[in-house]
Amino acid sequence: MYKLLILPLLLCLPLGAWSQEKDLPTRLAETAEIYFDGRPQDALEQYIAISKETNARDAFLNAAFIALEQGNPKQAVDIMSSAYLLYPQDEDIIEFTAEAYLADGQYENAEKFYSQLPGGGERSEFILINLARAQQGMGENKLAERNLRQAAKGKYHTSLSNYLLGRVYETDKNWDKAAEAFGKAVAYDHQFTEARRHYARALEKDKQYNEAYRQYRILRSSSPRDTEAQAAVVRLRAKLTKSEKELTAHKERSTHTIVKPVVSLEGKLQPLRVALGTTAGGRPSHRSSVIFTPSHPFRITNKASGKTLAMGKAKETWRAELNKGQASLLSPAGKRYPFSGAVIVTPKSASAQEGATILIQKVMSGAGMTWASVDDKEYRGRLEIIHDKKRGTLLPVNLVNIEEYLMGVMSSEMPSGFPMNALRAQAVLARTYALKHLGKHKAYGYDLCDTQNCQVYGGVNAESEPGNAAVESTMGQVLLYKGKPVEAVFSANAGGFTQSAKEAGWYETPYLIPTSDYKDFDFNKIQPYQFKTLLQHPQDAYSRYDKHVSRAAYRWARVIDEKDLRQIIKRQRKDIGRITAIIPQRRGRSGYVSRVLVKGTKGSVTLTKENSIRSNLAPGMLRSTYFIVVPHYEERELKNFVFYGGGWGHGVGFCQTGSAGRAEAGQEYPEILMHYFPGTELKDTRKK
């Protein structure tokens, strides 16, 4: 049992000598460094020693946090029971004690401590959720339901409270209320895959077949190996009252947009080759045809020889297709023009003030994501169609100058309703990224792809007036470090802290270091236990900005069933049996986890890369690696893991939402860029 005793002098000589030389804040800070160095067990022992010697509040909290994180809830209970005797009025102590009891399955004690905490405010949302979980463990389902309904009225745990409420209704076979609750969870956080799955099931049970079908389609798009979703899509087709076309919302386009060409008075703009409709990894997708409609009269030439193969009229729809390995062009009149290698479609307007565009049918967007779709899209510039014989596919590539390319990137990567200085900062970074990564996919025959593997590029349909203005007002400007374009990485939301490139498992970069977006929080004095507080009780930060963007980008939750996690690990790594624990083994100073041990009854696996951690711990993908994870038991059997997370993306470099918060506070785009990329310089490449 954990006891508040000073250790015998013989056993404490090193600690005693240390305590004589260093004050408590120094000792706590140095123990935190042990934790951040990837030695959580050593840090735990040090915090326990400090708490026994000094009764320091923060030492107790840190020790309990690490014990819970390392899968030792009984040890956390002992630690916090002792802390509570010393600090019976401290809300953090009470909450940590309650959570330790909850994690250990001592539901009555957990309820007793949660009931001591005051109601009201954002903090109460999370308290009500855990109070309900304790009550469910006690069999008090009606009390739990009441508390979850109250929590669901909140602001930052909306998805989790509605998900848990939906599970209550699901147990009662109240399918319409279950569907309503799960639907609210999904509306708040479209990445909450588990909520979407239960939503689809409840809809089907409630005989809302059209919407159930649509939700299963989304699940299938984000997880192609999802056999349940695949079977449901097939099963529900016979029950639809609308056509599949109506339900999948495929956007067809037949009219062209009048666009203004971007012209640089200082010289020629950098040309780019951007592949369209690529896979999630930026590789060519399989296409047996490319159907296109230029806005103006056009010429089709053989790329290798430069010879003209055909001429077309404005708004004629042509087709490039593969038939038995042979590529050819097909005119509206049915005339066929065989070709090998690649052809280039060049439309030409009659006026220099009017730009030409090309409509292309059925272009994939968001491959592997919940928002994946196949739509008709429109592009500036020219179209190259490559016959890739090795992969047996036709590959459409947009030939476009860098500034017009950026116009199709801006609103795809950042909401056009964000403040102008945030948009300008994004434009500079998008330009810098394109120049830095020119030729990234050279092996496939193009410079960049149109997915998140490079930058999301939606063409003319994704352009917006504010986005175009941001591009034009920063034309030619790039961010440099020692005269070279920086690694202009960005994420949708860093969750309050950006992490260093080194902590993300990349390479150490002088300007990609941790930065804080919190307004009243000392990042330099952070203690491990504070990540629980920051993630479960959101603090004020520039990245908490929630206009034109989901709050789930800043704080999110996921509930991953043990059986689902077991299958993911088995499929993607190896069979380790029933999952018994998820243990973060290394957490950086920004809170992002960079090494995770997943333990099972037949073995274990260690996840070390940012993308691997996100993709192996949840169906689809976790929003980020900035999370804490709590196991949930029912009748002493592990049922699921609850993730409390922050941010969306890798968290390195530029925080898009944070930039919006900073711009709204009056910061100009150069200042915003210098905050996220310290030591860099902004330069106009058009000026000598």
N, C-alpha and C positions, 0 to 999 in steps of 0.2 A: 504493500500500500504506500502511496506517495505521502510522505510526512514532512512537516515543516521543522526540520532539525538541522542545526549546523553540523557538518560532517566532522568526524574526529580529526584532530590536528594532523595526525600522521598521514591521513588520506588526502588532506587538503593543502599540503605544503605548496604545490605549484599554484593552486588557485589563490591561497593566502598571499603568496609573494606577489602574484599578479594584482590582487585587489589593493595591496598597499601602494602600488605604483600607478594604477589607472582608476579613474573615476567610473561611475556606472554608465553614463552615456557612451564613453569610449569602449567599454567592455561590450555593451549591446551592439555598437556599430561594428566592432571587430568580429563578433559572433555572427552578425548578419552577413559579413563578407565570407565567412566559412560556408554559410548556407548558399550564397550566390556563386560560390566556387564549386558547387556540385557535391558538397559533403553534408547533406541534410542530417544524417544520423549524428555526426560529430557536433553539428550546431545544436541539435536537440539536447545532447548531453551537456553542452556548455550552458544553454538556457536554463536547464533544470538546476545545474549547479549554482547559477547566479540567483535564481528564484529562491533557493534554499538559504543562500547566504544573506540575501538582501531583501527578500519579499517584494522585489520589484514587479509591479503590475505588468509591464511590457514583457518581462521574461516569462511570466506565466502564459501570457497570450501567445507568444511566439512558440513556446514549447508545446502548447496544446494544438496550435495550428499545424506544426510539423508532425506531431504524433498522429493527428487525423489524416494528414496527407500521406503518411507512410503506412496507413492502414491499421493503426493501433488505437481504436476508439476507447478501449478500456483504460489505456494509459492516459488518454486525454481526459477521461472522466476523473481519474485520480488527481491529475494536475489541477483541473478546474474546481474540483471540490475543495481543495486546499486554498485556491485563490479566492473562492467565494466567501470563505470564513474571514478573510482579511478585507475583502472589498464587496460587502453585501449590497451596496447601493449602486455599484458601477454597472452601467447598462451593457458595456462590452463584455464584462466578466459574466454577467447573467446570460447574455446571448450565447457566448462561447460554451458556457456550462450546459445550456439547453441543447445546443447542437451536438455536444459530445454525448450526452445521454441519448439523443435521437439516433445518432450514428451507431450507438451500442445497442439499440433496440430497447432501451429503458423508457418506454413511451410515457408512463405516468409521471416520472421525474421530469422528462422533457416538457410535458404539458405544464407542469407546475412552474417551471422556470420561465417558459415563454409567456405564461399568464401574468408574470410579474412585470413584464415590460410595458411601458405606456403605449397607448394607441395614438393614432393621428400621424400625419406626415407620410413621406415616402417610405420611411423605414418600416412603417407598420405593414406595408404590402408583403414584404418578405417574412415578417414575423407571423402574420396570419397564415401564410402558406405552410410554414413549418409547424405551426400550431395545429393546422388541419392534418398534416401528415402524422403527427403524434396521436391525434384523436382517431385517425383511421387505424393506426396500430393498436389502439385500445378497443376498436370496434364501435366507436362513437361516430358513425358515418353521417348522421344528421347534423351534428355539431360541425363536423369537418366540412360538409356541404355549405353550411351557412357561412363559415369563415372564408371558404374559397370564393363564394359569390361576392363577399365583401372585398376580398383581395383583387378580384377580377375588375373592379371599378377603378383600380389604380392606374399608374402611368408607366412603370418600368419593369414590372413582372407580369404584364398582361398575358403574354403567351404562355408562361408556365402555369399561372393560376387557372386560365381557361382550359388548358390541356388537362390538368388534374381534375377540374370540375367536369370536363367531358368524360373522364374515366369513371367518375362517380355515376353519372347518368348512364354510361355504357353498362355498368354493373347492374343497374336497375332496368336495363333494356328500354330506357326512355330515349329512343333513337332520334326524335326530332330535337330534343334539348341537347343531346350529345353532339349532333351535327352542328347545332348553333354554337356551342362552346368551342368545339374543335375548329370551326370556321373562323371564329374570332382569333384563335391562336395563330392560325395560318395567315390571316389578314395582317396581323401585327408583324409576323416574321415568316416570310415565304420560304426561308431555309429550314424551318422546323419540320423536317421530313417525317418524324414520328407522328406529329400532330396531323399532318396531311394524310398519312396512311389511315389513321383512325377516323379522320374526317370522311375519307372516301368510303370506308366500311360502313360508317353510320348513315351516310347518304344512301348507300345501296339498301341497307336494312329499312330505311325510311321510304324506299321506293322513289327516291329522287335520282333516277337513273342517268339523266343527261349530265348533271353536275358530277355525279360519282364517276362517270366515264371520263369527264374532263380532268378530274383530279388524278385518276389512275394514269392517264396519258402523261401528265406532268411528272408523276413518280417514275414512269418508265423512261422518260427523257433524261431525268437526272441520274437514274441508276439503270442502265440498259440490261443488267443482269437480274433485275428484280422480277423473279418468276411470278410472284403474286400479282404484281401490276400487269404483267403481260397476259396472264390468264384472265384477269378481270376485264381488260380491254376487249378481249375476244368474247367473253361471256356476256358483256353488256351491250354489244352491238345490236343484238336482236331486240333489245328493250328500248332503244332510243326513239324519241319522238321528234328529234331534229337530225339533220344530216351531219355526218362527221365533219364535213367542210365548215358548217356553221359553228360547231362546237370547238374545233381546233383553231378557229379565228385566223386562218391563212389570209394574209393581206395581198390581194391582187391589185396590180396597178396597170393602168392603160394610158394615163396622161403624163406628160413630162413637165418638169418644173423649169421655169425660166430662171436661169442662174447668171450671175455676173462673174466673169472670169477674174481671177486674181492676177494682177500684173505688178511686177517689181520694177521700179524705175532705175534701181541700182544695178540690175543685171538679171541673168537667167536664174530661175528658181530650181532648186534641187529636184530632179525627177526621182520618183519612187516606183517600185513594182510591188503591188500589194495583192496577195492571193485572197480570193473571195470564197466564203463558205467552207473554211478549213475546219479540221477537227480541233478538239480542246487543246491538243498539244501543238497546234499550228501546222500540222501536216496536211497534205492534200486529202480531200475526202473523195469518195468514189462518185463519179458522175458519168452517165452514158450520153448525156446531152446538155447543151447550153443554149437556151433560147433567149434571144436578145432583140431589142428594138431601139435603134438610135433615134434621137430627136431631129436630126438633120441629115441631108444627103451624106452618104458615107462610101468609103473605099475599103476593100478588104485586100490586104497584101500578104504575100508569103514572107515571113520574117527573115528567112535565110537569104533569099534572092532579092527581096524588095519588089518583086514583080506583082502587078495587080492581078488578082484572081477574079474579082467581081466588083460591081458597083451596085449600090442600093439607094432607094429613095427614102426621104424623111418618113419616119414612123412605120416603116416596113418591118415586119417581124420575121427574122431569119432563125435558122436552127443549125447548130453544129452537133453532129452525132457520131456515135461509134456503132459500127455494124460489122461483126465478125473480125474485129481488130483493125478495121479500116476507118479512118476519120474522113468526114466530108461535111461540106456546107450545103444546106438546102434552102433555096430561095422560096418566096411565097408562091411562085409559079410552079414550083416542083422541080426546078433544074438543080442538078447535083454538081458540086465542085469538090472533088477529092483533094485532100492535102495531107502532108506529112510534116512532122515537127511542130510548127506553130504558125498561126495567122494573126494579123493585127487589124482590128476594126477601127477606122479613123473617121468620125463624123466631123463635118465642118460647117459652121454657121456662116451666114452672109455678112454678119457684122462683128467687129471686134468687141463690141459692147455686150454681145449676147453669147453666153457659153452653151456648148453642146453637152448633152447627157446621153447615157445609154441605160435603158431599162433591162434588167436581167431577171428572168423568172426563177422562183424557188431557190433562194439562197439561204443556207443554214446560218442561224445565229445562236450564240449561247450553247454550243454543243456541250452536253454533259451537265448543264445547269437546269435549275427548276424553271427558268424562263426561256428555255430553248424553243425555237420556232423556225419554220421554213416560210419565207415571205418573198414576194417580188420586191426588188430594190433598184434604186437609180444611182448612177455614178457619173461624176465628172470625168473628163479626160478621155482616154482611149481604152479599148478592151483587147487584151491578148488572150487567145485560146490555145493552150498547149495540149498536144496529144502526148501524154505520158505513157509510152508503150510499156515501160517497166512495171508500172502500177495498173495498167489497163484502164486509164481514166482520162477524161477531159478536164483541164484545169483552167478556170477563168482567172485572169490576172488584170487588175486595174492599173493602167499606166497613168500616173497623175503627179502633179508637182506637189511639193511638200506642204505648201500653205493651203491648197485645196484639200489635200489629205487631212490636215489638221481640223478643217471645218467639219469633216465627217467623223472625227474622233471626239471632239469636245463634248457634245451632248450625250455621246455614248459612254463617256467616262465620268462626266460630272453633270449634275442637274443644271439646266440652263437658268433656273431661278436663283442660283447661288449669287452672292454679291459679285460685282464686276472684278474686283481685285483678286478674288479667289479664282475666277475664270481666267484672268490674265496670268496668274501664277501657273495654273494648269496648262495653259497654252504654251508657255515657255518650257515647261517640263516635257510636254508631249513632243515639241519640236526637238528638244535636246535628246530625248529618248530615240526618236527616229534617226537622227544623225549618228548617235552613238552606236546604234544597232543596225545600221545600213548593211544589208547582206546577211542578216542573221539566219535566214532560211535559203541561202544561196544554193545549198545542195539540192533543193527541190525546184529551183528555177525562179525564185522571187526573193525580194528583200525582206518583206514583213508579211505577217498574216493578219487576219482581221479579228482575231480573238484576244482574250486576256493573256495569252502566251506572249503577245507583243503589246498591242493596244487595241481596244475594241473600236472597230471602224464600221460605221453604218452607212457611209455614202451620203448622198443628197438628202435622203429621208431623215437622217439623223441631224441635219444641220438646224441651227436656230439662229435667230438674229443676235442674241447676246453672245453666243459662242463664236459666231463669225466676227463680231466686233472685237472680241478678245484676241482672236488670231490676228486680225488686221492691225490692231493697236499695239501689238508686240512683234510685228513682222521682223523676222531675222534675229530676234533676241534668243540667246541660249545661255545656259548656266555652265560655267567653266570652273575647273580646278586645275591650277598650274597650266592654264592655257588649253586644256582639253575638255571636251564635253563630259559632264559628270554622269555617273550611273543614276539616271533620273527616275528612280523607283518610287512608286507611290501606292498607297492602299486607300480604300474607301474611308476607313476610320481606324485610327490607332488605339482607340479605347482610353485615351488619356495620356499614354506614354508611347513614344516610338521606341523601337529597340535597335540596337546596333546591328550592322550587317554580320559581325562576328557572332553575336548571340543567336542570330537566325540560322547559323550554320553555313554562312557564305564565307567571304574573306574580309579581313579587317580593312576598313576604308576610313580615312581620316575624317571625312565629312558625314559619314553615315553612322552617327553615334546617338545614344539615347537623348531624347528631348522630352520635355513635359508640356502638356497642354492644360494642366490644372491651374486654376486661378489662385487657390489658397491651399496649396499643399507643397511641402518641402520635399522634393524628389530626392535630394541628397541625403536625407535622414530616414529614408524609408526602411521599415522593418517588415519581415516576411508576413506577419499576421495581418498587416494592413491591406494586403491583396484581397483577403476575404471581405473586409469592410468596403473597399473600393468597388469590388465587383458586385456585391449584394446590396450595397447602399450607395448609389451613384452620387459622386461629388460634382461640384460645378467645374466645368472645363470648357474650353473653346470647342472641343470635339463633341460636346454634348448638344451642339446645335442641331435642331430637329426640324427646320423648315425645308420642305421639298425632299425630305429624306426620312426613311424609317428610323424610329428610335432603336430598333433592334440592331442597327449597325453599331451603336454605342454599347448597349448592354443586351445580352441574349441568354437564353437557357435552352438546353436540350435534355431530353430524357431518353437514354439509350437502353433498351432492354438487353439483359445479359445474353439471351439467346440470339439476338440480332448481332451483337458484338462478336459473339463466339463464331458465327458464320462468316463475318467479315474477315476476322483474323485467320480463320481456316482457309478461306478462299484466296486471300492476298498474301498471307505469310505461311503459316503452318497450323496444324491441328494441335491446340494446347488444352483441349477439353473445356469444361465449364470455366468461365472466367471468375476468378476469386478476388482480384484487386487490380486497380489502375493506380500506379504509384509514380508521380512526377519525381524524377531523380535529379533533375537540374532545372532551375528556374533563374532567368536573368534578372538584373536589377529592374528591368521594365515590367517584370511579371510574366513574360512569355516563357513557356516551357520548351526546352530544347532536347530533353531526354526523358522518355517515359518507359517504365517497365509494366508490361501487362502480364499478370500471373494467371495461370490456369491449373487445373487438376492434373494435366499431363505435361506441363512444362511452362515456359514463358517466352516472350519475345520482347526485345528492346527496340523502341522507335526513336530515331535520332534526327531525322530531317523534318523541317517545318511542314512540307507538303505530305510527308509520310505520316506524321502524327495526325494531321487534319483528316486525311483520307482513310486511315485505319481505325479510327475511334468512333466513327459514326456512318450510317448510311448517307450516301452523297458525300458531304464534307462538312467539317466544323468550320464556322466562320473564321476562326483564328486559333492560335495556340496560347492565347492569353486567357487562361481559365483556371478554375479550381473544380475538382470533381468529388462528388459525395456519393458513396454507395447507399442504396436503399434496400432494406430487408423486409420481408413479410414472413412472419412465423419462423424467424431465424434463417430463412432462405434468401440468398441474394437475388433480387428481381431486376434491378436496373441501376444505372448510374445517372445522377443528375449533374450536368455540367452548368456552371455559372460562368459566363464568358464576357469578354469585352473586345470590341473592335471587329473589323471585317477586313481580312487580308493578312499579309505578312508583317505589317506594322513597321516596316523599315522606310526611312526617308520621309516623304511628303504625306501628311494626313489631309485628305481632301475635305473631310467634314471640319476638321480643325481649322483649315484655311478659311472656310466660310465663316466660322465663328470669329476668327481674327479679323477678317475683312469687315464683318458687321460691327466690330468694335472700333473700326477706324484705321486699321493697319493697311498700308499700301503693299502692292504685290512684291516689290523688292525686299521689304522688311519681312514679309511672310516667308519668302524663299530663303532668306538668310537664317531664319529661325530653324527651319528644318534641314538646311544644308550649310551649317556653319563653316566659315573659311572659304567659301566659294565666291565667285564674282559673276555678275550679270553683264553680258556683252552683246552688242549688236554686230553680228557677223557681216553685215553689209557695209560696215564702215572700216576703212583701212586704218 
